[in-house]
Amino acid sequence: MKRVVEIADTEKQARKMREVFVARPAKSSHTFSWGWPPTLRHVGKCLAVMYTSDKWKDVGDFEDYKHIAEGPQDLLLVDGYGFKNGRANVGLHGQSVELIAPMPSHLATLAPLLGLQAQLFDKSGRLGKGGDRLLELDIARATLGGAHHPTSKEPFLAIYQAGGLIAIITGKELDVEKDGIVG
């Protein structure tokens, strides 16, 4: 029997986050054809998020940004999603995490994603220090979104494609504000 993740209505919070991030009113909303997976894998730490945005500019006048994590940020991937480092697959290690609390019904669409920089766990569960453990992860045609968790109210980032969620980035100091991603 497949477990379904409970959903809480967060449309107003997502709209507000989007409007704060881009400093202009949201013009539309759309629903996703995918739901939240019941589990994710905690694969390491997110060191930086790179995206392109037209915030503070004319609509369509995009500029590239790189948010370097100012505090610890956990990287959780959908089970089965993988990355390549050159031609080799990167072995992803980490604990499985169940999504047991309600998850948001809506995400704020923030910006097209350019990539992530991450420090991944090795087979022993320690954060690796080199080679294939410090990576720049490119995710083709992905979008950076954001939301507040319905129960804890803590903000988090979500990376997704048309087919579904790829990753969540969480951190106690992480937030989405008018200056962009902070923490």
C-alpha positions as CSV (number, residue, x, y, z in Angstrom):
1,M,0.0,0.0,0.0
2,K,1.4,3.4,-1.0
3,R,1.5,6.0,1.7
4,V,0.2,9.5,0.7
5,V,1.6,12.6,2.3
6,E,-1.0,14.8,4.1
7,I,-1.4,18.3,2.5
8,A,-2.2,21.6,4.2
9,D,-3.5,24.7,2.3
10,T,-0.6,27.2,1.9
11,E,-1.7,29.2,-1.2
12,K,-1.6,32.6,0.6
13,Q,1.8,32.0,2.1
14,A,3.3,30.8,-1.2
15,R,1.9,33.9,-3.0
16,K,3.3,36.2,-0.3
17,M,6.7,34.5,-0.5
18,R,6.8,34.9,-4.3
19,E,5.7,38.6,-4.2
20,V,8.4,39.4,-1.5
21,F,11.1,37.6,-3.5
22,V,10.5,39.3,-6.8
23,A,9.2,42.6,-5.3
24,R,6.0,42.7,-7.5
25,P,2.6,41.2,-7.4
26,A,2.1,37.6,-8.5
27,K,0.2,37.5,-11.8
28,S,-0.9,33.8,-11.8
29,S,-0.8,30.5,-10.0
30,H,-0.7,27.0,-11.3
31,T,-1.1,23.5,-9.8
32,F,1.4,20.8,-10.1
33,S,0.6,17.3,-11.4
34,W,2.9,15.7,-8.8
35,G,2.5,15.2,-5.1
36,W,5.0,15.0,-2.2
37,P,7.0,11.7,-2.1
38,P,6.6,9.9,1.2
39,T,10.4,9.7,1.8
40,L,13.5,11.7,0.9
41,R,17.2,10.9,1.4
42,H,19.4,13.2,3.5
43,V,22.5,13.1,1.2
44,G,24.6,16.0,2.6
45,K,24.9,19.7,3.0
46,C,23.9,22.4,0.5
47,L,26.8,24.9,0.3
48,A,25.3,27.2,-2.4
49,V,22.3,27.7,-4.6
50,M,22.7,29.3,-8.0
51,Y,19.7,30.7,-9.9
52,T,18.8,33.4,-12.4
53,S,16.1,36.0,-11.7
54,D,14.6,39.2,-12.8
55,K,14.0,40.5,-9.3
56,W,14.8,44.2,-8.9
57,K,14.9,44.4,-12.8
58,D,12.5,44.7,-15.7
59,V,10.4,41.6,-16.2
60,G,12.5,39.2,-18.4
61,D,15.9,41.0,-17.7
62,F,17.5,38.1,-15.9
63,E,20.7,38.2,-13.8
64,D,22.5,35.2,-12.3
65,Y,22.8,34.9,-8.5
66,K,24.7,32.6,-6.1
67,H,23.5,32.3,-2.6
68,I,26.3,30.9,-0.4
69,A,24.9,29.2,2.7
70,E,25.5,31.3,5.8
71,G,24.5,28.5,8.1
72,P,24.1,24.8,7.9
73,Q,21.7,23.7,5.2
74,D,20.6,20.1,4.7
75,L,20.1,18.6,1.2
76,L,17.4,16.0,0.9
77,L,16.9,14.2,-2.4
78,V,14.0,12.2,-3.7
79,D,15.0,8.5,-3.5
80,G,16.3,7.2,-6.8
81,Y,17.4,10.6,-8.1
82,G,21.1,10.6,-9.1
83,F,23.8,12.8,-10.3
84,K,26.9,12.4,-12.6
85,N,30.3,13.8,-12.0
86,G,31.7,13.8,-15.5
87,R,30.6,10.4,-16.8
88,A,30.5,8.6,-13.5
89,N,27.4,8.3,-11.4
90,V,27.8,9.8,-7.9
91,G,27.1,7.4,-5.1
92,L,24.5,9.0,-2.8
93,H,24.5,7.9,0.8
94,G,22.4,9.0,3.7
95,Q,19.5,8.3,5.9
96,S,15.9,8.0,4.6
97,V,13.6,10.7,6.0
98,E,9.8,10.2,6.1
99,L,7.5,13.2,5.4
100,I,5.1,12.5,8.3
101,A,3.8,16.0,9.0
102,P,1.5,17.8,6.5
103,M,3.3,19.3,3.6
104,P,2.4,22.6,1.7
105,S,-0.2,22.5,-1.0
106,H,1.6,25.3,-2.9
107,L,5.1,26.4,-3.6
108,A,6.3,29.9,-4.4
109,T,8.0,29.7,-7.8
110,L,11.2,31.7,-7.2
111,A,13.5,31.3,-10.2
112,P,15.0,29.0,-12.8
113,L,17.7,26.9,-11.1
114,L,21.3,27.1,-12.4
115,G,22.7,24.5,-10.0
116,L,23.7,23.6,-6.5
117,Q,27.0,23.2,-4.7
118,A,26.9,20.4,-2.1
119,Q,29.1,18.4,0.3
120,L,27.8,14.8,0.2
121,F,28.0,12.1,2.8
122,D,30.4,9.2,2.1
123,K,29.6,5.5,2.7
124,S,30.4,5.8,6.4
125,G,27.9,8.7,6.8
126,R,30.6,11.4,7.2
127,L,30.7,14.5,5.1
128,G,33.3,13.9,2.4
129,K,36.1,16.4,1.9
130,G,37.1,16.0,-1.7
131,G,36.9,14.2,-5.0
132,D,33.3,13.2,-5.7
133,R,32.0,14.4,-2.3
134,L,32.3,18.2,-3.1
135,L,30.2,18.7,-6.2
136,E,28.5,21.3,-8.3
137,L,25.2,19.6,-9.2
138,D,23.5,20.7,-12.5
139,I,19.8,19.9,-12.7
140,A,18.5,20.5,-16.3
141,R,15.3,22.5,-16.6
142,A,14.7,22.7,-12.9
143,T,13.0,25.4,-10.9
144,L,13.8,26.8,-7.5
145,G,10.7,27.1,-5.3
146,G,10.1,28.0,-1.7
147,A,7.5,27.4,1.0
148,H,6.9,27.5,4.7
149,H,6.2,24.2,6.4
150,P,2.6,24.2,7.5
151,T,3.3,23.0,11.0
152,S,6.7,24.4,12.0
153,K,6.4,27.5,9.8
154,E,10.0,27.1,8.9
155,P,10.9,28.1,5.3
156,F,12.6,25.7,2.9
157,L,13.6,25.6,-0.7
158,A,12.3,23.0,-3.2
159,I,13.9,22.1,-6.5
160,Y,11.5,20.6,-9.0
161,Q,10.9,19.8,-12.7
162,A,7.6,19.3,-14.5
163,G,7.8,15.6,-13.5
164,G,8.1,16.2,-9.8
165,L,10.1,17.1,-6.8
166,I,13.9,16.6,-6.9
167,A,15.2,18.0,-3.6
168,I,14.5,20.0,-0.5
169,I,16.9,22.3,1.2
170,T,16.3,23.1,4.9
171,G,18.2,25.1,7.5
172,K,17.5,26.9,10.7
173,E,18.7,30.2,9.3
174,L,17.4,29.8,5.8
175,D,14.7,32.2,4.6
176,V,13.3,33.9,1.5
177,E,13.2,37.7,1.8
178,K,13.2,40.7,-0.4
179,D,17.0,40.5,-0.7
180,G,16.7,37.0,-2.1
181,I,17.6,33.8,-0.3
182,V,19.2,34.4,3.1
183,G,20.8,32.3,5.8
